[in-house]
Structure formats: C-alpha cells, structure tokens
Amino acid sequence: SPHPPGSAPACDQAGVIGPLCGQAGAIMAGEAVKLITGVGAPLLGRVLVMDMLEPRCETVPLAADPNRPAPLRGEALSDECPARPAVPEIDVRELAEILGRARPDGDAPHASGAGSGQPGPGAAILLDVREPREREICAIPGSLHIPLAEVLADPAGIADRLSLGGGTVYVHCLGGGRSLKAAQALAASGVHAVNVAGGIKAWWTQIDPSMPRY
C-alpha cells in the first residue's frame, strides 16, 4: 500500500542505490527504443516494479478511472492529493540583494534577524529546511533551521511561528526541491513564502565559494 502523502522521504534525504538507478535508466532507454521503432511490447498500461534486494521485477497494471474526466491544469487529482499553491521563486543573487547581504568588510554575506530562532518585526526570514547533518557541514549565517519533515507535519503551527515577524519567508534546501515543498505548504497556511532556486548549492557557487560543500 502507498505511503501517506508527504510521509515518504525524498531521494536526497533517504539516499539511493546507485546501480539501481543505472538499471532503471537502461530499461527506460530500452522502452524509448521500442516506442520509436515500434517493436516489442512497451510498458503501456503497466508499471514495472523493481526490487533490487530480492532481486525481482514485476509489472503492475495501471488503468485510468473511466468515470473521471481528465483533470485540468492545476486541478487537484483527488481529495487525498490536493493541488499545491504556486509560489514565487528567486535566485541566490536576488536573495543576497533582497536581504542586504553585501558587506563592506568583504566577508561572506550574512543574514540579519533570523539567527535567534524568532523573526523580528517585518524582518525577512531565511528558512533552511535541510536535515541537521547537512546543516552541520555548511549553513548560510543567520538562517533559521526547521527540517522539511517538521514543516510538513505541522505547516499551520510553523506558519504561526514564522508569521510573528510579518515578513517574507525565503525557503532554501540543498538544490531547491525540498524547499519548494516547504514553501508550498507554508503558502497554503497563509505565509508569504518564496522558494530559493538552486538552494545552497547555488549559494556556495555564486555567493560564497569558501563555504564547505557536500
């Protein structure tokens, strides 16, 4: 049975088995060849489930609900899978400018007002939703840390906490995927949330090359 929505960790959190990715990629390439050339029986109406630990493969039939019309763009697929609100996005250079990070002493940009864990009135908040072990390696100074799992578990409670400052919440992770989920959850709870495209990877590449990487 499927995991409840939002409960299964993403690949960048749980990790992946490298050879399995290569195996799946090779199968996908083979399916593309079959579709292009018209030979064989492509995986249409079926899903291939691969279990590398056993190892075994099996196909599961996949059929559309004949009683449901095709969903419109942006429409919720079901009550269990609600449509996520669109959130604005900025790059790290825009973030550095918005937060006033350029420092005359030439040091790396530094956040203001977020390091205490409680946002100041009207302050822009930089929210880091990575895992604690990732933050131990590197972090943007002054950012507020709340892991993605905590945000998704209680978005309304986190929204209340972040709304104390009344400012915009800029959300970042490693590459921008997890932060988008967090920003969407917070936006649905009334927070003015903005996703930081490229995450801290873009930050250490474009803003602070001296930052440790992983």
Helices and strands as residue ranges (DSSP letters): H 11-14, H 18-37, E 46-51, E 56-61, E 89-90, H 92-98, E 125-128, H 132-137, E 144-145, H 148-153, H 155-162, E 169-172, H 177-188, E 193-196, H 199-206
